[in-house]
């Protein structure tokens, strides 16, 4: 159960990144100070700066694919749609992942992409 007062922050986060992991929701009750710190840190990371949110999202998708983390790839893809990231942009980012992380990472990311962004 999410601690009252944090529902709005979690909804905003979910809109940005996609599905929020259960353990993170539980932080609102079990460790509210940690939740607040993570939310501040998350905001700092995702705010536009030298890189746009869209570019940062493409980097996050590529890293998740390189790590072959299904949950992270799907969560990042869900959030990408909210930022206007196109399937073509993700495919191009995954090609860079292929160069640096190899064919399995590319195939893994492409399979998740085709499933999430039909």
C-alpha angles and dihedrals in degrees: 000000000000118000112249113260093034098074092088093050091049092048090051091048092048090052090053102042107016124240114017113221117252093237089058092053088050090056088071088068105025100041111009094169090055089048091053092049093049091048091052091047092047091051091050092051097047098042113109112262129136085337125046122236088250093056091046089052091053089051091049092050091050093049092048090050091049089053090045090229105160096192093049093046092051093044092049092047091051090052091045092062089056090056095050095253110161129222088243092056091051091048090053092049089050090054088059088049088054091056093052104030104027139241098304092059091048094048091046094051093043092052091052091045094052090050098046102034102039 
